[in-house]
C-alpha cells in the first residue's frame, strides 16, 4: 500500500476528486505545455455531471487560462469503464491542431491515475494490505496499529501528521466563527456556530453531542465554500474525523501525541479501504466517503480510549458496515445537501461504534476486510445515477 500521506491531502474544497484532482492534473499538463496556443479539456461522466457544482471548471481555468485560451467540453453521459472521473487534456497549436493529448482519471481523495503519470507514481511502503494480517502482526508483537504505521512510514510521518492535525483544528475554529449563506444557490446558511452556542446551554449527553455536530458542520461548511481542509479520506467527508478527535481532545485532555497516533490508525483503515475497494463517491457512492470516514473516526476513538487491536477493528467495522449502500446524490452537484449534515451524523455514529466495541471483547463474525469487500461490490452494483451524477435520489428533489 501507499503512504498514508495520500489519505490526508491538505488543500481547498469542495471536492477532492472534482476539485483537487483536476487542479493537479491541470498543473501537470500546464508544466508540459507552457507555450501552447490553446487548451481544450473534455470532462466525462461524473466530472461532467457535477463538475460545475464542484468548481471543476474553475479549478482547471485558474491554472490554464493564464497560459492560453481554454475550451471546456462537458460529456456527462459518457462513462469510462476504468473510472467515471475521466479527463482529456489537449494542447493545440496556432492552426488548431492537437500537439498532445493526455487522458487522466481523478480516482478519489485527490489522487490521479494515467499511463504516463510519473509524477504520481506511488511508492508502496506497506507490505500488508489487509487488516487481518496487520492485526495478526500487532497481536504477535504486542503492538498497536499506529506502531505498524510508524514501522512502515518511519518517524518522519509524525511531522506530517502534526501539520494535518493543525489544519484540521484551524478548519474547525474558522468554521465555528463564520456565518452567512453558503454560495451555490441552495440558500444554505452556516449552522456550526449556532449549534455550538446551543450546545453550551445543555449538559451531559446533549451538550456533548451538540459539540460534535458543531465541529463536523464547521469543517464541512468550510469545505463547501472552498476553504482549506484535509481530506479524510475525501473533501466531502472531511468533517467526520476532525470533529471526533477535536471533541475528545477538548473533553478528555488527550495529548497531541496521542491524537497523532489516532490519526495514524485512522488512516491505516482508510488505506485498506482505498486499496481493496474505493474512496470515490463517483465509483462506489458515499459509502466510500462518509462510510470510510466513520470507520476512521471509530477506530481513532477506540484507540484513544485504550481499545485492543480487535476492539479497534470492531469499531471500524461497525462504522463502515452501517453505511453500506449509502448513495452519493448531491443536490445540484454541490457538496452541501446531504453532504454537510451527513458528516455530523457520521461523527456521532463513530462515537457510538466506539462505545459499542468498548463493551465487547472485540470478537465478532464479520471482519472489516469483509465489509470493505462488500462495499466494493455494492458500489459496483449501484446504478450510476446514485454515484455522484446528481441524476437520482435526493438530487432529483
Short mmCIF file of the C-alpha atoms (twelve columns), coordinates in Angstrom:
data_MODEL
# 
_entry.id   MODEL 
# 
loop_
_atom_site.group_PDB 
_atom_site.id 
_atom_site.type_symbol 
_atom_site.label_atom_id 
_atom_site.label_alt_id 
_atom_site.label_comp_id 
_atom_site.label_asym_id 
_atom_site.label_seq_id 
_atom_site.Cartn_x 
_atom_site.Cartn_y 
_atom_site.Cartn_z 
_atom_site.pdbx_PDB_model_num 
ATOM 1   C CA . UNK A 1   0.000   0.000   0.000   1 
ATOM 2   C CA . UNK A 2   0.956   3.623   -0.443  1 
ATOM 3   C CA . UNK A 3   1.830   6.086   2.300   1 
ATOM 4   C CA . UNK A 4   -0.986  7.377   4.481   1 
ATOM 5   C CA . UNK A 5   0.017   10.845  3.268   1 
ATOM 6   C CA . UNK A 6   -2.187  10.091  0.271   1 
ATOM 7   C CA . UNK A 7   -5.156  9.742   2.639   1 
ATOM 8   C CA . UNK A 8   -4.546  13.116  4.277   1 
ATOM 9   C CA . UNK A 9   -4.139  15.702  1.498   1 
ATOM 10  C CA . UNK A 10  -4.168  19.334  2.559   1 
ATOM 11  C CA . UNK A 11  -5.929  21.652  0.113   1 
ATOM 12  C CA . UNK A 12  -9.076  23.552  -0.751  1 
ATOM 13  C CA . UNK A 13  -12.575 22.113  -1.168  1 
ATOM 14  C CA . UNK A 14  -15.233 21.418  -2.098  1 
ATOM 15  C CA . UNK A 15  -14.204 18.085  -3.654  1 
ATOM 16  C CA . UNK A 16  -11.032 16.028  -3.652  1 
ATOM 17  C CA . UNK A 17  -11.967 14.136  -6.812  1 
ATOM 18  C CA . UNK A 18  -13.709 17.001  -8.629  1 
ATOM 19  C CA . UNK A 19  -11.624 19.986  -7.493  1 
ATOM 20  C CA . UNK A 20  -8.247  18.930  -6.090  1 
ATOM 21  C CA . UNK A 21  -7.636  16.151  -8.623  1 
ATOM 22  C CA . UNK A 22  -8.478  18.186  -11.756 1 
ATOM 23  C CA . UNK A 23  -6.427  21.128  -10.460 1 
ATOM 24  C CA . UNK A 24  -3.399  18.892  -10.002 1 
ATOM 25  C CA . UNK A 25  -3.907  17.397  -13.474 1 
ATOM 26  C CA . UNK A 26  -4.086  20.885  -14.966 1 
ATOM 27  C CA . UNK A 27  -0.859  21.857  -13.197 1 
ATOM 28  C CA . UNK A 28  0.949   18.801  -14.581 1 
ATOM 29  C CA . UNK A 29  -0.326  19.426  -18.121 1 
ATOM 30  C CA . UNK A 30  0.489   23.128  -17.928 1 
ATOM 31  C CA . UNK A 31  4.079   22.358  -16.920 1 
ATOM 32  C CA . UNK A 32  4.451   20.318  -20.120 1 
ATOM 33  C CA . UNK A 33  2.829   22.905  -22.398 1 
ATOM 34  C CA . UNK A 34  3.566   26.381  -21.093 1 
ATOM 35  C CA . UNK A 35  3.852   27.690  -24.683 1 
ATOM 36  C CA . UNK A 36  0.602   26.199  -26.034 1 
ATOM 37  C CA . UNK A 37  -1.617  28.439  -28.157 1 
ATOM 38  C CA . UNK A 38  -4.841  26.941  -26.864 1 
ATOM 39  C CA . UNK A 39  -6.121  24.271  -24.484 1 
ATOM 40  C CA . UNK A 40  -9.144  22.011  -24.680 1 
ATOM 41  C CA . UNK A 41  -10.255 19.906  -21.727 1 
ATOM 42  C CA . UNK A 42  -13.043 17.365  -22.024 1 
ATOM 43  C CA . UNK A 43  -14.714 16.185  -18.822 1 
ATOM 44  C CA . UNK A 44  -16.586 12.893  -18.827 1 
ATOM 45  C CA . UNK A 45  -19.054 11.034  -16.629 1 
ATOM 46  C CA . UNK A 46  -19.328 12.208  -13.049 1 
ATOM 47  C CA . UNK A 47  -16.862 15.055  -13.548 1 
ATOM 48  C CA . UNK A 48  -19.100 16.479  -16.260 1 
ATOM 49  C CA . UNK A 49  -22.362 15.739  -14.437 1 
ATOM 50  C CA . UNK A 50  -21.475 17.575  -11.213 1 
ATOM 51  C CA . UNK A 51  -18.339 19.480  -12.175 1 
ATOM 52  C CA . UNK A 52  -19.894 22.931  -12.176 1 
ATOM 53  C CA . UNK A 53  -21.274 22.475  -8.682  1 
ATOM 54  C CA . UNK A 54  -17.909 21.148  -7.530  1 
ATOM 55  C CA . UNK A 55  -15.991 24.033  -9.194  1 
ATOM 56  C CA . UNK A 56  -14.120 21.646  -11.502 1 
ATOM 57  C CA . UNK A 57  -14.112 24.181  -14.335 1 
ATOM 58  C CA . UNK A 58  -12.785 26.949  -12.096 1 
ATOM 59  C CA . UNK A 59  -10.005 24.719  -10.746 1 
ATOM 60  C CA . UNK A 60  -8.829  24.000  -14.300 1 
ATOM 61  C CA . UNK A 61  -9.343  27.556  -15.556 1 
ATOM 62  C CA . UNK A 62  -7.250  29.045  -12.762 1 
ATOM 63  C CA . UNK A 63  -4.255  27.021  -13.987 1 
ATOM 64  C CA . UNK A 64  -4.595  27.014  -17.779 1 
ATOM 65  C CA . UNK A 65  -6.171  30.361  -18.738 1 
ATOM 66  C CA . UNK A 66  -3.123  32.402  -17.614 1 
ATOM 67  C CA . UNK A 67  -1.167  30.446  -20.260 1 
ATOM 68  C CA . UNK A 68  -3.613  30.296  -23.199 1 
ATOM 69  C CA . UNK A 69  -7.333  30.350  -24.074 1 
ATOM 70  C CA . UNK A 70  -9.240  27.340  -22.782 1 
ATOM 71  C CA . UNK A 71  -12.294 25.440  -24.006 1 
ATOM 72  C CA . UNK A 72  -14.017 23.035  -21.617 1 
ATOM 73  C CA . UNK A 73  -16.224 20.343  -23.159 1 
ATOM 74  C CA . UNK A 74  -18.771 18.534  -20.985 1 
ATOM 75  C CA . UNK A 75  -19.702 14.896  -21.700 1 
ATOM 76  C CA . UNK A 76  -21.825 13.744  -18.720 1 
ATOM 77  C CA . UNK A 77  -23.323 10.705  -20.444 1 
ATOM 78  C CA . UNK A 78  -20.033 9.092   -21.440 1 
ATOM 79  C CA . UNK A 79  -18.622 6.853   -18.699 1 
ATOM 80  C CA . UNK A 80  -15.248 5.147   -18.906 1 
ATOM 81  C CA . UNK A 81  -15.045 1.558   -17.701 1 
ATOM 82  C CA . UNK A 82  -11.854 2.239   -15.724 1 
ATOM 83  C CA . UNK A 83  -13.266 5.113   -13.642 1 
ATOM 84  C CA . UNK A 84  -16.151 7.593   -14.112 1 
ATOM 85  C CA . UNK A 85  -13.938 10.641  -13.416 1 
ATOM 86  C CA . UNK A 86  -12.158 10.856  -16.767 1 
ATOM 87  C CA . UNK A 87  -10.480 13.930  -18.254 1 
ATOM 88  C CA . UNK A 88  -8.888  14.520  -21.652 1 
ATOM 89  C CA . UNK A 89  -6.384  17.389  -21.799 1 
ATOM 90  C CA . UNK A 90  -5.356  18.672  -25.228 1 
ATOM 91  C CA . UNK A 91  -2.751  21.262  -26.214 1 
ATOM 92  C CA . UNK A 92  -3.345  22.959  -29.578 1 
ATOM 93  C CA . UNK A 93  -1.035  24.907  -31.872 1 
ATOM 94  C CA . UNK A 94  -1.786  28.163  -33.709 1 
ATOM 95  C CA . UNK A 95  -3.529  26.254  -36.514 1 
ATOM 96  C CA . UNK A 96  -5.814  24.490  -34.080 1 
ATOM 97  C CA . UNK A 97  -4.098  21.120  -34.413 1 
ATOM 98  C CA . UNK A 98  -3.683  18.935  -31.350 1 
ATOM 99  C CA . UNK A 99  0.008   18.743  -30.428 1 
ATOM 100 C CA . UNK A 100 -0.537  16.400  -27.488 1 
ATOM 101 C CA . UNK A 101 -3.481  14.785  -25.723 1 
ATOM 102 C CA . UNK A 102 -3.434  13.304  -22.239 1 
ATOM 103 C CA . UNK A 103 -6.071  11.019  -20.723 1 
ATOM 104 C CA . UNK A 104 -6.133  11.103  -16.930 1 
ATOM 105 C CA . UNK A 105 -8.506  9.986   -14.186 1 
ATOM 106 C CA . UNK A 106 -9.309  11.591  -10.834 1 
ATOM 107 C CA . UNK A 107 -9.745  8.438   -8.778  1 
ATOM 108 C CA . UNK A 108 -10.722 9.890   -5.399  1 
ATOM 109 C CA . UNK A 109 -9.108  11.635  -2.477  1 
ATOM 110 C CA . UNK A 110 -7.216  13.994  -4.806  1 
ATOM 111 C CA . UNK A 111 -5.247  11.154  -6.440  1 
ATOM 112 C CA . UNK A 112 -4.733  10.768  -10.198 1 
ATOM 113 C CA . UNK A 113 -4.191  7.815   -12.494 1 
ATOM 114 C CA . UNK A 114 -2.712  7.884   -16.010 1 
ATOM 115 C CA . UNK A 115 -0.400  5.750   -18.139 1 
ATOM 116 C CA . UNK A 116 2.458   8.265   -18.192 1 
ATOM 117 C CA . UNK A 117 1.934   9.933   -14.836 1 
ATOM 118 C CA . UNK A 118 5.459   9.589   -13.474 1 
ATOM 119 C CA . UNK A 119 4.971   12.458  -11.016 1 
ATOM 120 C CA . UNK A 120 2.193   10.487  -9.315  1 
ATOM 121 C CA . UNK A 121 3.930   7.104   -9.325  1 
ATOM 122 C CA . UNK A 122 3.125   5.712   -5.861  1 
ATOM 123 C CA . UNK A 123 5.719   4.284   -3.534  1 
ATOM 124 C CA . UNK A 124 4.441   1.077   -1.976  1 
ATOM 125 C CA . UNK A 125 5.702   1.130   1.597   1 
ATOM 126 C CA . UNK A 126 3.240   -1.234  3.315   1 
ATOM 127 C CA . UNK A 127 3.832   -4.945  2.826   1 
ATOM 128 C CA . UNK A 128 0.433   -5.932  4.189   1 
ATOM 129 C CA . UNK A 129 -2.855  -4.780  2.712   1 
ATOM 130 C CA . UNK A 130 -5.479  -6.388  4.944   1 
ATOM 131 C CA . UNK A 131 -6.459  -5.541  8.485   1 
ATOM 132 C CA . UNK A 132 -6.487  -9.251  9.338   1 
ATOM 133 C CA . UNK A 133 -2.785  -9.548  8.542   1 
ATOM 134 C CA . UNK A 134 -1.903  -6.287  10.276  1 
ATOM 135 C CA . UNK A 135 -3.907  -7.244  13.359  1 
ATOM 136 C CA . UNK A 136 -2.099  -10.571 13.496  1 
ATOM 137 C CA . UNK A 137 1.218   -8.677  13.359  1 
ATOM 138 C CA . UNK A 138 0.033   -6.418  16.188  1 
ATOM 139 C CA . UNK A 139 -1.014  -9.363  18.342  1 
ATOM 140 C CA . UNK A 140 2.234   -11.219 17.665  1 
ATOM 141 C CA . UNK A 141 4.406   -8.213  18.535  1 
ATOM 142 C CA . UNK A 142 2.270   -6.758  21.309  1 
ATOM 143 C CA . UNK A 143 1.884   -3.604  19.230  1 
ATOM 144 C CA . UNK A 144 -0.899  -1.286  18.133  1 
ATOM 145 C CA . UNK A 145 -1.872  -0.179  14.647  1 
ATOM 146 C CA . UNK A 146 -0.063  3.141   14.901  1 
ATOM 147 C CA . UNK A 147 3.161   1.305   15.632  1 
ATOM 148 C CA . UNK A 148 2.780   -0.603  12.371  1 
ATOM 149 C CA . UNK A 149 2.322   2.732   10.615  1 
ATOM 150 C CA . UNK A 150 5.474   4.085   12.229  1 
ATOM 151 C CA . UNK A 151 7.383   0.942   11.242  1 
ATOM 152 C CA . UNK A 152 6.419   1.369   7.586   1 
ATOM 153 C CA . UNK A 153 6.494   5.155   7.317   1 
ATOM 154 C CA . UNK A 154 9.429   5.991   9.665   1 
ATOM 155 C CA . UNK A 155 9.416   8.735   12.297  1 
ATOM 156 C CA . UNK A 156 9.016   11.431  9.633   1 
ATOM 157 C CA . UNK A 157 5.311   10.680  9.438   1 
ATOM 158 C CA . UNK A 158 4.712   12.417  12.774  1 
ATOM 159 C CA . UNK A 159 5.763   15.827  11.424  1 
ATOM 160 C CA . UNK A 160 3.323   15.417  8.552   1 
ATOM 161 C CA . UNK A 161 0.504   14.317  10.849  1 
ATOM 162 C CA . UNK A 162 1.202   17.304  13.094  1 
ATOM 163 C CA . UNK A 163 0.566   19.572  10.101  1 
ATOM 164 C CA . UNK A 164 -2.563  17.592  9.265   1 
ATOM 165 C CA . UNK A 165 -3.910  17.987  12.799  1 
ATOM 166 C CA . UNK A 166 -3.105  21.703  12.857  1 
ATOM 167 C CA . UNK A 167 -5.004  22.206  9.589   1 
ATOM 168 C CA . UNK A 168 -7.983  20.227  10.894  1 
ATOM 169 C CA . UNK A 169 -8.151  22.281  14.092  1 
ATOM 170 C CA . UNK A 170 -7.911  25.550  12.179  1 
ATOM 171 C CA . UNK A 171 -10.768 24.493  9.887   1 
ATOM 172 C CA . UNK A 172 -12.964 23.789  12.915  1 
ATOM 173 C CA . UNK A 173 -12.116 27.072  14.595  1 
ATOM 174 C CA . UNK A 174 -12.689 29.108  11.415  1 
ATOM 175 C CA . UNK A 175 -15.932 27.326  10.714  1 
ATOM 176 C CA . UNK A 176 -17.302 27.986  14.191  1 
ATOM 177 C CA . UNK A 177 -16.776 31.733  13.768  1 
ATOM 178 C CA . UNK A 178 -18.169 32.229  10.282  1 
ATOM 179 C CA . UNK A 179 -21.792 32.950  9.480   1 
ATOM 180 C CA . UNK A 180 -23.916 33.637  6.433   1 
ATOM 181 C CA . UNK A 181 -25.200 31.862  3.348   1 
ATOM 182 C CA . UNK A 182 -23.073 29.259  1.598   1 
ATOM 183 C CA . UNK A 183 -22.712 30.128  -2.075  1 
ATOM 184 C CA . UNK A 184 -24.230 27.851  -4.681  1 
ATOM 185 C CA . UNK A 185 -27.879 28.832  -4.925  1 
ATOM 186 C CA . UNK A 186 -29.426 26.453  -2.386  1 
ATOM 187 C CA . UNK A 187 -29.686 29.157  0.285   1 
ATOM 188 C CA . UNK A 188 -27.973 27.005  2.907   1 
ATOM 189 C CA . UNK A 189 -26.963 29.006  5.974   1 
ATOM 190 C CA . UNK A 190 -23.940 28.080  8.066   1 
ATOM 191 C CA . UNK A 191 -25.058 26.317  11.244  1 
ATOM 192 C CA . UNK A 192 -21.855 25.374  13.075  1 
ATOM 193 C CA . UNK A 193 -21.622 28.482  15.252  1 
ATOM 194 C CA . UNK A 194 -25.286 28.317  16.203  1 
ATOM 195 C CA . UNK A 195 -25.036 24.634  17.125  1 
ATOM 196 C CA . UNK A 196 -22.035 25.370  19.308  1 
ATOM 197 C CA . UNK A 197 -23.857 28.154  21.156  1 
ATOM 198 C CA . UNK A 198 -26.907 25.968  21.710  1 
ATOM 199 C CA . UNK A 199 -24.767 23.051  22.885  1 
ATOM 200 C CA . UNK A 200 -23.397 25.194  25.684  1 
ATOM 201 C CA . UNK A 201 -26.940 25.591  27.020  1 
ATOM 202 C CA . UNK A 202 -27.214 21.883  27.703  1 
ATOM 203 C CA . UNK A 203 -25.340 19.452  29.916  1 
ATOM 204 C CA . UNK A 204 -24.364 15.812  29.682  1 
ATOM 205 C CA . UNK A 205 -25.065 13.867  26.518  1 
ATOM 206 C CA . UNK A 206 -26.966 16.671  24.771  1 
ATOM 207 C CA . UNK A 207 -24.066 19.073  25.244  1 
ATOM 208 C CA . UNK A 208 -21.527 16.515  24.098  1 
ATOM 209 C CA . UNK A 209 -23.478 15.512  21.008  1 
ATOM 210 C CA . UNK A 210 -24.203 19.123  20.092  1 
ATOM 211 C CA . UNK A 211 -20.491 19.927  20.215  1 
ATOM 212 C CA . UNK A 212 -19.665 17.008  17.920  1 
ATOM 213 C CA . UNK A 213 -22.320 18.179  15.471  1 
ATOM 214 C CA . UNK A 214 -20.913 21.717  15.574  1 
ATOM 215 C CA . UNK A 215 -17.351 20.609  14.893  1 
ATOM 216 C CA . UNK A 216 -18.345 18.402  11.959  1 
ATOM 217 C CA . UNK A 217 -20.548 21.123  10.494  1 
ATOM 218 C CA . UNK A 218 -17.755 23.670  10.879  1 
ATOM 219 C CA . UNK A 219 -15.307 21.696  8.743   1 
ATOM 220 C CA . UNK A 220 -17.900 20.619  6.188   1 
ATOM 221 C CA . UNK A 221 -19.119 24.183  5.760   1 
ATOM 222 C CA . UNK A 222 -15.544 25.361  5.271   1 
ATOM 223 C CA . UNK A 223 -15.130 22.704  2.623   1 
ATOM 224 C CA . UNK A 224 -18.353 23.667  0.861   1 
ATOM 225 C CA . UNK A 225 -17.067 27.225  0.460   1 
ATOM 226 C CA . UNK A 226 -13.664 26.170  -0.879  1 
ATOM 227 C CA . UNK A 227 -11.820 26.613  2.414   1 
ATOM 228 C CA . UNK A 228 -8.607  24.879  3.409   1 
ATOM 229 C CA . UNK A 229 -9.242  21.406  4.781   1 
ATOM 230 C CA . UNK A 230 -7.721  17.935  4.960   1 
ATOM 231 C CA . UNK A 231 -9.136  15.009  3.016   1 
ATOM 232 C CA . UNK A 232 -10.141 12.293  5.466   1 
ATOM 233 C CA . UNK A 233 -10.410 10.414  3.234   1 
ATOM 234 C CA . UNK A 234 -12.083 12.901  0.856   1 
ATOM 235 C CA . UNK A 235 -13.217 16.517  0.886   1 
ATOM 236 C CA . UNK A 236 -16.870 15.523  1.031   1 
ATOM 237 C CA . UNK A 237 -16.231 13.539  4.218   1 
ATOM 238 C CA . UNK A 238 -13.600 15.815  5.729   1 
ATOM 239 C CA . UNK A 239 -15.637 16.813  8.796   1 
ATOM 240 C CA . UNK A 240 -16.100 13.426  10.461  1 
ATOM 241 C CA . UNK A 241 -12.654 12.571  11.820  1 
ATOM 242 C CA . UNK A 242 -11.655 16.121  12.889  1 
ATOM 243 C CA . UNK A 243 -14.945 16.507  14.775  1 
ATOM 244 C CA . UNK A 244 -14.436 13.322  16.775  1 
ATOM 245 C CA . UNK A 245 -10.771 13.967  17.573  1 
ATOM 246 C CA . UNK A 246 -11.287 17.639  18.452  1 
ATOM 247 C CA . UNK A 247 -14.200 16.762  20.713  1 
ATOM 248 C CA . UNK A 248 -12.245 14.059  22.516  1 
ATOM 249 C CA . UNK A 249 -9.202  16.263  22.970  1 
ATOM 250 C CA . UNK A 250 -11.298 19.142  24.314  1 
ATOM 251 C CA . UNK A 251 -13.246 16.972  26.737  1 
ATOM 252 C CA . UNK A 252 -10.719 14.336  27.785  1 
ATOM 253 C CA . UNK A 253 -7.401  16.202  27.613  1 
ATOM 254 C CA . UNK A 254 -5.713  13.772  25.256  1 
ATOM 255 C CA . UNK A 255 -2.207  14.914  24.385  1 
ATOM 256 C CA . UNK A 256 -1.314  15.861  20.832  1 
ATOM 257 C CA . UNK A 257 0.959   12.821  20.616  1 
ATOM 258 C CA . UNK A 258 -1.996  10.538  21.291  1 
ATOM 259 C CA . UNK A 259 -4.115  12.415  18.764  1 
ATOM 260 C CA . UNK A 260 -1.426  11.948  16.108  1 
ATOM 261 C CA . UNK A 261 -1.278  8.228   16.870  1 
ATOM 262 C CA . UNK A 262 -5.059  8.071   16.458  1 
ATOM 263 C CA . UNK A 263 -4.704  9.840   13.093  1 
ATOM 264 C CA . UNK A 264 -2.181  7.219   12.019  1 
ATOM 265 C CA . UNK A 265 -4.513  4.370   12.944  1 
ATOM 266 C CA . UNK A 266 -7.466  6.035   11.238  1 
ATOM 267 C CA . UNK A 267 -5.504  6.470   8.012   1 
ATOM 268 C CA . UNK A 268 -4.421  2.840   8.060   1 
ATOM 269 C CA . UNK A 269 -8.048  1.670   7.983   1 
ATOM 270 C CA . UNK A 270 -8.810  4.146   5.219   1 
ATOM 271 C CA . UNK A 271 -5.801  2.979   3.243   1 
ATOM 272 C CA . UNK A 272 -7.122  -0.583  3.362   1 
ATOM 273 C CA . UNK A 273 -10.486 0.589   2.011   1 
ATOM 274 C CA . UNK A 274 -8.913  2.619   -0.777  1 
ATOM 275 C CA . UNK A 275 -6.537  -0.185  -1.769  1 
ATOM 276 C CA . UNK A 276 -9.087  -3.004  -1.762  1 
ATOM 277 C CA . UNK A 277 -12.202 -1.060  -2.774  1 
ATOM 278 C CA . UNK A 278 -12.511 2.710   -3.311  1 
ATOM 279 C CA . UNK A 279 -12.990 6.022   -1.520  1 
ATOM 280 C CA . UNK A 280 -14.503 7.698   -4.584  1 
ATOM 281 C CA . UNK A 281 -18.161 8.671   -4.423  1 
ATOM 282 C CA . UNK A 282 -18.295 8.563   -8.204  1 
ATOM 283 C CA . UNK A 283 -17.186 4.943   -8.151  1 
ATOM 284 C CA . UNK A 284 -18.873 3.377   -5.083  1 
ATOM 285 C CA . UNK A 285 -21.205 6.049   -3.700  1 
ATOM 286 C CA . UNK A 286 -20.984 7.891   -0.401  1 
ATOM 287 C CA . UNK A 287 -20.320 4.654   1.486   1 
ATOM 288 C CA . UNK A 288 -16.753 5.039   0.229   1 
ATOM 289 C CA . UNK A 289 -16.502 8.596   1.530   1 
ATOM 290 C CA . UNK A 290 -18.581 9.160   4.662   1 
ATOM 291 C CA . UNK A 291 -18.701 5.434   5.418   1 
ATOM 292 C CA . UNK A 292 -14.922 5.134   5.414   1 
ATOM 293 C CA . UNK A 293 -14.624 8.418   7.327   1 
ATOM 294 C CA . UNK A 294 -16.888 6.983   10.025  1 
ATOM 295 C CA . UNK A 295 -14.728 3.864   10.214  1 
ATOM 296 C CA . UNK A 296 -11.628 6.040   10.553  1 
ATOM 297 C CA . UNK A 297 -13.143 8.084   13.369  1 
ATOM 298 C CA . UNK A 298 -14.454 4.997   15.183  1 
ATOM 299 C CA . UNK A 299 -11.026 3.348   15.060  1 
ATOM 300 C CA . UNK A 300 -9.324  6.541   16.235  1 
ATOM 301 C CA . UNK A 301 -11.719 6.995   19.146  1 
ATOM 302 C CA . UNK A 302 -11.400 3.370   20.239  1 
ATOM 303 C CA . UNK A 303 -7.625  3.609   20.264  1 
ATOM 304 C CA . UNK A 304 -7.699  6.798   22.331  1 
ATOM 305 C CA . UNK A 305 -9.775  5.041   24.963  1 
ATOM 306 C CA . UNK A 306 -7.361  2.127   25.165  1 
ATOM 307 C CA . UNK A 307 -9.071  -0.349  22.886  1 
ATOM 308 C CA . UNK A 308 -7.258  -3.529  21.910  1 
ATOM 309 C CA . UNK A 309 -6.452  -4.149  18.216  1 
ATOM 310 C CA . UNK A 310 -9.520  -6.399  17.950  1 
ATOM 311 C CA . UNK A 311 -11.790 -3.791  19.564  1 
ATOM 312 C CA . UNK A 312 -10.415 -1.064  17.287  1 
ATOM 313 C CA . UNK A 313 -11.050 -3.277  14.256  1 
ATOM 314 C CA . UNK A 314 -14.577 -3.965  15.501  1 
ATOM 315 C CA . UNK A 315 -15.298 -0.250  15.918  1 
ATOM 316 C CA . UNK A 316 -14.082 0.482   12.379  1 
ATOM 317 C CA . UNK A 317 -16.061 -2.445  11.002  1 
ATOM 318 C CA . UNK A 318 -19.285 -1.119  12.521  1 
ATOM 319 C CA . UNK A 319 -18.584 2.391   11.311  1 
ATOM 320 C CA . UNK A 320 -18.370 1.184   7.722   1 
ATOM 321 C CA . UNK A 321 -20.886 -1.653  7.885   1 
ATOM 322 C CA . UNK A 322 -23.740 0.618   8.865   1 
ATOM 323 C CA . UNK A 323 -23.072 2.909   5.926   1 
ATOM 324 C CA . UNK A 324 -23.149 0.149   3.298   1 
ATOM 325 C CA . UNK A 325 -25.250 1.148   0.312   1 
ATOM 326 C CA . UNK A 326 -25.076 4.871   1.072   1 
ATOM 327 C CA . UNK A 327 -25.618 6.738   -2.185  1 
ATOM 328 C CA . UNK A 328 -23.846 9.826   -3.449  1 
ATOM 329 C CA . UNK A 329 -26.641 12.120  -4.642  1 
ATOM 330 C CA . UNK A 330 -25.666 15.770  -4.041  1 
ATOM 331 C CA . UNK A 331 -28.368 18.278  -4.907  1 
ATOM 332 C CA . UNK A 332 -27.278 20.461  -7.852  1 
ATOM 333 C CA . UNK A 333 -23.877 18.788  -7.708  1 
ATOM 334 C CA . UNK A 334 -22.953 20.861  -4.664  1 
ATOM 335 C CA . UNK A 335 -21.169 19.434  -1.613  1 
ATOM 336 C CA . UNK A 336 -23.934 20.786  0.628   1 
ATOM 337 C CA . UNK A 337 -27.100 18.669  0.741   1 
ATOM 338 C CA . UNK A 338 -26.934 15.979  2.071   1 
ATOM 339 C CA . UNK A 339 -23.146 16.106  2.487   1 
ATOM 340 C CA . UNK A 340 -22.796 18.627  5.327   1 
ATOM 341 C CA . UNK A 341 -25.361 17.063  7.664   1 
ATOM 342 C CA . UNK A 342 -24.135 13.596  6.722   1 
ATOM 343 C CA . UNK A 343 -20.712 14.426  8.187   1 
ATOM 344 C CA . UNK A 344 -22.289 15.394  11.517  1 
ATOM 345 C CA . UNK A 345 -24.341 12.206  11.754  1 
ATOM 346 C CA . UNK A 346 -21.347 10.037  10.819  1 
ATOM 347 C CA . UNK A 347 -19.252 11.645  13.558  1 
ATOM 348 C CA . UNK A 348 -21.916 10.765  16.118  1 
ATOM 349 C CA . UNK A 349 -22.182 7.247   14.747  1 
ATOM 350 C CA . UNK A 350 -18.412 6.819   15.021  1 
ATOM 351 C CA . UNK A 351 -18.585 7.577   18.742  1 
ATOM 352 C CA . UNK A 352 -21.419 5.087   19.111  1 
ATOM 353 C CA . UNK A 353 -19.351 2.437   17.316  1 
ATOM 354 C CA . UNK A 354 -16.519 3.083   19.741  1 
ATOM 355 C CA . UNK A 355 -18.857 2.739   22.725  1 
ATOM 356 C CA . UNK A 356 -20.318 -0.489  21.395  1 
ATOM 357 C CA . UNK A 357 -16.921 -2.066  20.716  1 
ATOM 358 C CA . UNK A 358 -15.632 -0.991  24.132  1 
ATOM 359 C CA . UNK A 359 -18.350 -3.068  25.829  1 
ATOM 360 C CA . UNK A 360 -17.309 -6.100  23.777  1 
ATOM 361 C CA . UNK A 361 -14.261 -8.337  23.860  1 
ATOM 362 C CA . UNK A 362 -13.582 -7.465  20.235  1 
ATOM 363 C CA . UNK A 363 -14.814 -10.803 18.883  1 
ATOM 364 C CA . UNK A 364 -17.369 -10.645 16.059  1 
ATOM 365 C CA . UNK A 365 -18.360 -12.579 12.940  1 
ATOM 366 C CA . UNK A 366 -17.951 -10.014 10.136  1 
ATOM 367 C CA . UNK A 367 -14.468 -8.560  9.666   1 
ATOM 368 C CA . UNK A 368 -13.521 -5.079  8.480   1 
ATOM 369 C CA . UNK A 369 -11.839 -6.635  5.439   1 
ATOM 370 C CA . UNK A 370 -15.090 -8.410  4.547   1 
ATOM 371 C CA . UNK A 371 -17.097 -5.194  4.845   1 
ATOM 372 C CA . UNK A 372 -14.612 -3.436  2.546   1 
ATOM 373 C CA . UNK A 373 -15.090 -6.239  0.032   1 
ATOM 374 C CA . UNK A 374 -18.872 -5.923  0.242   1 
ATOM 375 C CA . UNK A 375 -18.636 -2.131  -0.093  1 
ATOM 376 C CA . UNK A 376 -16.752 -2.543  -3.354  1 
ATOM 377 C CA . UNK A 377 -19.306 -4.963  -4.755  1 
ATOM 378 C CA . UNK A 378 -22.225 -2.835  -3.550  1 
ATOM 379 C CA . UNK A 379 -20.698 0.212   -5.186  1 
ATOM 380 C CA . UNK A 380 -20.299 -1.563  -8.495  1 
ATOM 381 C CA . UNK A 381 -23.910 -2.772  -8.315  1 
ATOM 382 C CA . UNK A 382 -25.307 0.702   -7.638  1 
ATOM 383 C CA . UNK A 383 -26.779 2.381   -10.719 1 
ATOM 384 C CA . UNK A 384 -24.703 5.335   -11.940 1 
ATOM 385 C CA . UNK A 385 -27.444 7.812   -11.022 1 
ATOM 386 C CA . UNK A 386 -26.643 7.122   -7.353  1 
ATOM 387 C CA . UNK A 387 -22.893 7.718   -7.739  1 
ATOM 388 C CA . UNK A 388 -22.137 11.464  -7.848  1 
ATOM 389 C CA . UNK A 389 -24.037 12.248  -11.027 1 
ATOM 390 C CA . UNK A 390 -26.832 14.277  -9.380  1 
ATOM 391 C CA . UNK A 391 -29.407 12.427  -11.502 1 
ATOM 392 C CA . UNK A 392 -31.062 10.283  -8.824  1 
ATOM 393 C CA . UNK A 393 -32.039 10.059  -5.188  1 
ATOM 394 C CA . UNK A 394 -32.147 13.328  -3.254  1 
ATOM 395 C CA . UNK A 395 -30.632 15.161  -6.215  1 
ATOM 396 C CA . UNK A 396 -33.967 14.878  -8.052  1 
ATOM 397 C CA . UNK A 397 -35.778 16.970  -5.429  1 
# 
